[in-house]
Amino acid sequence: MLDMKMIRQNVEYVKEKLATRNVDASTIDELISLDEKRRDLIVNTEKLKAERNEVSDKISQLKRNKENADEQITRMREVGQQIKDFDAQLLEVKEKQNNIETHLPNIPADDVPVSLTEEGSIELRKIGEPRNFEFKPKAHYEIGEDLNILDFQRGAKVSGSRFLYYVGKGAMLERAIYNYYLDRNDAAGYTEVIPPYMVNSESMFGTGQFPKFKETQAGFEIKDTDLTMIPTAEVPLVNYYRDEILSDEQLPTKFTALSPAFRSEAGSAGKDTRGLIRLHQFNKVEMVQFTKPEDSWNALEEITAHAESLLKELEIPYHVIELTTSDMSFTAAKTYDLEVWMPEQNRYREISSCSNTLDFQARRSHIQYRDENDQLQYVHTLNGSGLAVGRTVAAILENYQNEDGSVNVPKVLQPYMNGLEKIQ
C-alpha cells in the first residue's frame, strides 16, 4: 500500500507514475478529496468532543450548586448527536478512501520501461544459444506422454483439466529439480521453510493478492472458511513477520520454500491448454528477502543473479527481460523476468519473476524494524521464483530431447536421480 502522506505531498508525481499503470488521474483526485474530508471530520469531531467535555463539567458544577442546567443539557444532546453524525460520515469516508488505497498498485521505479500493454519489455541479456536440432523437436507434453512419465489424461479424469500425474522417472525428475533448487538456495544463505499451504484473508491482503484475487476469482478459496489455497509461497513467507517489529540486526532475512501453487487461471481459456506451462496446481521454489530500504535494489540484482545461476548450471538457454509498467505485478516497483528457451514453440517462456516491492507489502502487512537510531521504519520485501519446477521439467524435456524419444538428464541433476543419465 502506498504512503498517504507521500501521495499528499507529491500528487502530480503520483498521478504521472500511476498513469503508466492504467490508473486514471481522477482516482487520485478522489482519493485526495476523501482524505481532506476525513481529516476535516476528525478535526471537527475532536472539537465537538472537547466541547462535550466542557459542557459536561459545567453541568456537574451547576448541579453541585443546585442551579438550573437545562440549557447545558440540551446543548449536550445536540453535541452528542452531531458527534454521532460526524462519526457516521467519517466511517463512510474512511471506507471509500480505504477502497481506493487498497486498489492502487505500487509506483514503478523511474527506470522501468513505460507501456500500457505487455509490449515494450526490454531484453537485458541473453545467455546460451538455442540448440540446432537435426530433427523436428517435439513438445514437452508429447515427450512426457511417449515416455510414460507425464499422464495428463488420468489427471483430467481424476481432477479435471490442467491437472496431471507425474509418473516414475517423471516424478523423480520433478523431485530432483526442487531438491537441487533448495540445496542451492540454502548454500546462498536462504533459510528453508515448509509453510502452510492455506492462508487467511489478512495474509492474502498483506502480499497484495486480495482484494484483486477475490474480484477476479483468480484463486481457490475454501468455502465457509477464511482460508485460501496459496497461489505462491511468497504469501506465507512474507506474512511470517506480519504485525511484527524486527531488530536492525535481523536484516537482511532470506527465506526459501518449496510449495504447491494453486491458480484458477481465470481468464486464460484457450491459453496453453496442453502441457506444464499453465496448471491449476504446480510446484514452485520461492525466494523471499526482507531488507533495509537502502539495500533493496542491490538485493533485487542479487536475487535475480542467483535465479540465473540455477539456469546456467542446468545449461538451459534463457534471457532476462525487464517488464513494463503495466506488465508488472500489482505489488512490484520493478520486475525482472527470466524466460527459458522452448524449442518446439520456438520462443522463450517465463520461468521466474524477481521483484522489488519496496515498502508496499510491508505497509499492508505492518512489518517494521528499528533502525540504528531506534526509529521505526518499514522493511522492504523482495520475491523471486527459484524456480518454477514444472516449467523446468518442460524446458529440460524439450532442450535435452533426443531423436529416439529419450531425454538426457542435466549433469547437475544426475546425483539427485541416482546417477541416471538418460530417461528412455
URQUI-V628482 format. One record per residue. N is the residue number from 1. RES is the residue in three letters. PHI is phi in degrees with one decimal (NA if undefined). Layout:
[[N	RES	PHI] [N	RES	PHI]]
This chain:
[[1	MET	NA] [2	LEU	-81.6] [3	ASP	-75.6] [4	MET	-63.1] [5	LYS	-62.1] [6	MET	-62.9] [7	ILE	-63.6] [8	ARG	-59.3] [9	GLN	-84.1] [10	ASN	-139.3] [11	VAL	-57.8] [12	GLU	-65.9] [13	TYR	-62.3] [14	VAL	-63.2] [15	LYS	-58.5] [16	GLU	-63.1] [17	LYS	-70.8] [18	LEU	-76.3] [19	ALA	-62.3] [20	THR	-73.3] [21	ARG	-116.3] [22	ASN	66.1] [23	VAL	-99.6] [24	ASP	-70.9] [25	ALA	-60.2] [26	SER	-63.7] [27	THR	-64.6] [28	ILE	-69.4] [29	ASP	-59.7] [30	GLU	-63.8] [31	LEU	-62.2] [32	ILE	-61.5] [33	SER	-62.1] [34	LEU	-64.8] [35	ASP	-66.1] [36	GLU	-64.8] [37	LYS	-64.6] [38	ARG	-61.9] [39	ARG	-67.5] [40	ASP	-63.4] [41	LEU	-63.5] [42	ILE	-64.3] [43	VAL	-61.7] [44	ASN	-64.9] [45	THR	-64.8] [46	GLU	-64.3] [47	LYS	-63.6] [48	LEU	-64.3] [49	LYS	-65.8] [50	ALA	-65.4] [51	GLU	-63.7] [52	ARG	-60.5] [53	ASN	-65.0] [54	GLU	-64.5] [55	VAL	-64.6] [56	SER	-61.9] [57	ASP	-63.9] [58	LYS	-66.5] [59	ILE	-62.0] [60	SER	-61.3] [61	GLN	-66.4] [62	LEU	-63.3] [63	LYS	-66.1] [64	ARG	-63.3] [65	ASN	-87.7] [66	LYS	57.3] [67	GLU	-106.1] [68	ASN	-73.5] [69	ALA	-121.6] [70	ASP	-59.1] [71	GLU	-61.2] [72	GLN	-68.9] [73	ILE	-65.4] [74	THR	-62.1] [75	ARG	-63.8] [76	MET	-59.4] [77	ARG	-66.5] [78	GLU	-61.5] [79	VAL	-63.4] [80	GLY	-59.8] [81	GLN	-68.0] [82	GLN	-61.6] [83	ILE	-63.2] [84	LYS	-61.0] [85	ASP	-63.9] [86	PHE	-64.3] [87	ASP	-61.4] [88	ALA	-66.4] [89	GLN	-63.9] [90	LEU	-62.4] [91	LEU	-61.4] [92	GLU	-65.1] [93	VAL	-64.7] [94	LYS	-59.7] [95	GLU	-63.2] [96	LYS	-65.1] [97	GLN	-65.2] [98	ASN	-62.4] [99	ASN	-62.1] [100	ILE	-69.5] [101	GLU	-57.8] [102	THR	-74.7] [103	HIS	-99.7] [104	LEU	-79.1] [105	PRO	-74.9] [106	ASN	-68.7] [107	ILE	-79.5] [108	PRO	-69.8] [109	ALA	-62.0] [110	ASP	-63.5] [111	ASP	-95.4] [112	VAL	-74.0] [113	PRO	-60.3] [114	VAL	-91.7] [115	SER	-162.7] [116	LEU	-93.1] [117	THR	-132.0] [118	GLU	-70.6] [119	GLU	-69.5] [120	GLY	112.7] [121	SER	-61.5] [122	ILE	-104.8] [123	GLU	-78.5] [124	LEU	-89.8] [125	ARG	-163.3] [126	LYS	-128.3] [127	ILE	-118.8] [128	GLY	83.8] [129	GLU	-100.8] [130	PRO	-56.5] [131	ARG	-70.4] [132	ASN	-89.1] [133	PHE	-85.7] [134	GLU	-91.0] [135	PHE	-144.7] [136	LYS	-76.7] [137	PRO	-66.4] [138	LYS	-90.9] [139	ALA	-72.7] [140	HIS	-59.7] [141	TYR	-71.1] [142	GLU	-67.2] [143	ILE	-61.0] [144	GLY	-62.9] [145	GLU	-70.3] [146	ASP	-63.7] [147	LEU	-87.1] [148	ASN	59.4] [149	ILE	-113.4] [150	LEU	-126.7] [151	ASP	-121.3] [152	PHE	-79.0] [153	GLN	-63.7] [154	ARG	-72.5] [155	GLY	-61.3] [156	ALA	-68.0] [157	LYS	-63.7] [158	VAL	-82.9] [159	SER	-124.8] [160	GLY	117.7] [161	SER	-66.4] [162	ARG	67.8] [163	PHE	-128.3] [164	LEU	-156.1] [165	TYR	-106.8] [166	TYR	-90.3] [167	VAL	-126.0] [168	GLY	55.6] [169	LYS	-65.8] [170	GLY	-67.1] [171	ALA	-64.2] [172	MET	-65.3] [173	LEU	-64.4] [174	GLU	-57.3] [175	ARG	-65.6] [176	ALA	-61.8] [177	ILE	-64.8] [178	TYR	-73.7] [179	ASN	-68.3] [180	TYR	-61.1] [181	TYR	-61.1] [182	LEU	-62.8] [183	ASP	-62.9] [184	ARG	-67.5] [185	ASN	-66.6] [186	ASP	-59.6] [187	ALA	-65.0] [188	ALA	-89.1] [189	GLY	98.0] [190	TYR	-89.3] [191	THR	-85.4] [192	GLU	-75.3] [193	VAL	-133.3] [194	ILE	-105.7] [195	PRO	-92.0] [196	PRO	-64.8] [197	TYR	-98.3] [198	MET	-126.6] [199	VAL	-132.3] [200	ASN	-85.1] [201	SER	-62.4] [202	GLU	-62.9] [203	SER	-69.2] [204	MET	-64.3] [205	PHE	-68.7] [206	GLY	-57.8] [207	THR	-94.4] [208	GLY	96.0] [209	GLN	-73.4] [210	PHE	-95.6] [211	PRO	-87.7] [212	LYS	-59.0] [213	PHE	-61.1] [214	LYS	-65.8] [215	GLU	-73.3] [216	THR	-101.2] [217	GLN	55.0] [218	ALA	-85.3] [219	GLY	-118.7] [220	PHE	-111.1] [221	GLU	-92.0] [222	ILE	-84.4] [223	LYS	-58.0] [224	ASP	63.3] [225	THR	-136.7] [226	ASP	-101.8] [227	LEU	-112.8] [228	THR	-131.2] [229	MET	-67.0] [230	ILE	-67.7] [231	PRO	-84.1] [232	THR	-169.8] [233	ALA	-67.9] [234	GLU	-53.1] [235	VAL	-63.4] [236	PRO	-69.4] [237	LEU	-70.3] [238	VAL	-65.4] [239	ASN	-75.7] [240	TYR	-53.1] [241	TYR	-105.1] [242	ARG	-57.6] [243	ASP	62.4] [244	GLU	-124.1] [245	ILE	-115.1] [246	LEU	-91.5] [247	SER	-90.4] [248	ASP	-56.7] [249	GLU	-71.8] [250	GLN	-77.9] [251	LEU	-104.8] [252	PRO	-80.6] [253	THR	-116.6] [254	LYS	-125.8] [255	PHE	-121.9] [256	THR	-136.8] [257	ALA	-154.3] [258	LEU	-92.1] [259	SER	-155.2] [260	PRO	-71.5] [261	ALA	-120.6] [262	PHE	-116.1] [263	ARG	-130.2] [264	SER	-74.7] [265	GLU	54.9] [266	ALA	-59.3] [267	GLY	83.8] [268	SER	-106.8] [269	ALA	-56.3] [270	GLY	88.0] [271	LYS	-98.2] [272	ASP	47.5] [273	THR	-71.5] [274	ARG	-114.9] [275	GLY	96.8] [276	LEU	-100.9] [277	ILE	-75.0] [278	ARG	-136.7] [279	LEU	-113.5] [280	HIS	-78.1] [281	GLN	-140.6] [282	PHE	-153.0] [283	ASN	-90.6] [284	LYS	-147.9] [285	VAL	-98.5] [286	GLU	-111.4] [287	MET	-122.3] [288	VAL	-134.4] [289	GLN	-127.8] [290	PHE	-113.9] [291	THR	-133.0] [292	LYS	-73.0] [293	PRO	-53.8] [294	GLU	-72.6] [295	ASP	-105.9] [296	SER	-71.1] [297	TRP	-70.3] [298	ASN	-65.1] [299	ALA	-64.3] [300	LEU	-63.7] [301	GLU	-64.4] [302	GLU	-66.9] [303	ILE	-66.6] [304	THR	-69.4] [305	ALA	-61.6] [306	HIS	-67.7] [307	ALA	-60.3] [308	GLU	-62.9] [309	SER	-61.2] [310	LEU	-65.9] [311	LEU	-69.6] [312	LYS	-61.8] [313	GLU	-70.5] [314	LEU	-77.8] [315	GLU	58.0] [316	ILE	-112.8] [317	PRO	-60.8] [318	TYR	-154.5] [319	HIS	-137.5] [320	VAL	-115.7] [321	ILE	-123.0] [322	GLU	-100.4] [323	LEU	-72.5] [324	THR	-78.6] [325	THR	-58.8] [326	SER	-90.6] [327	ASP	-93.6] [328	MET	-71.3] [329	SER	-67.6] [330	PHE	-51.3] [331	THR	-92.0] [332	ALA	-82.2] [333	ALA	-97.3] [334	LYS	-161.8] [335	THR	-138.7] [336	TYR	-107.1] [337	ASP	-105.6] [338	LEU	-99.8] [339	GLU	-124.0] [340	VAL	-94.7] [341	TRP	-78.1] [342	MET	-115.0] [343	PRO	-57.2] [344	GLU	-64.9] [345	GLN	-82.8] [346	ASN	57.2] [347	ARG	-159.8] [348	TYR	-87.9] [349	ARG	-130.5] [350	GLU	-60.3] [351	ILE	-129.8] [352	SER	-158.1] [353	SER	-121.4] [354	CYS	-119.8] [355	SER	-132.0] [356	ASN	-106.2] [357	THR	-98.7] [358	LEU	53.6] [359	ASP	-97.9] [360	PHE	-61.2] [361	GLN	-71.3] [362	ALA	-63.4] [363	ARG	-67.7] [364	ARG	-68.4] [365	SER	-98.0] [366	HIS	57.3] [367	ILE	-112.0] [368	GLN	-126.4] [369	TYR	-144.0] [370	ARG	-95.1] [371	ASP	-77.6] [372	GLU	-64.1] [373	ASN	-97.7] [374	ASP	66.2] [375	GLN	-96.4] [376	LEU	-78.9] [377	GLN	-136.6] [378	TYR	-80.1] [379	VAL	-72.6] [380	HIS	-106.8] [381	THR	-118.7] [382	LEU	-133.5] [383	ASN	-142.1] [384	GLY	-159.6] [385	SER	-75.6] [386	GLY	-134.6] [387	LEU	-132.3] [388	ALA	-68.5] [389	VAL	-75.1] [390	GLY	-59.2] [391	ARG	-69.3] [392	THR	-67.1] [393	VAL	-56.0] [394	ALA	-59.8] [395	ALA	-65.8] [396	ILE	-66.2] [397	LEU	-59.5] [398	GLU	-78.7] [399	ASN	-81.7] [400	TYR	-106.6] [401	GLN	-73.7] [402	ASN	-116.2] [403	GLU	-63.1] [404	ASP	-80.6] [405	GLY	95.2] [406	SER	-80.3] [407	VAL	-134.4] [408	ASN	-73.4] [409	VAL	-94.7] [410	PRO	-51.6] [411	LYS	-57.4] [412	VAL	-68.8] [413	LEU	-94.2] [414	GLN	-59.0] [415	PRO	-62.8] [416	TYR	-83.1] [417	MET	-121.7] [418	ASN	56.2] [419	GLY	81.3] [420	LEU	-61.9] [421	GLU	-102.5] [422	LYS	-150.2] [423	ILE	-99.0] [424	GLN	-149.8]]
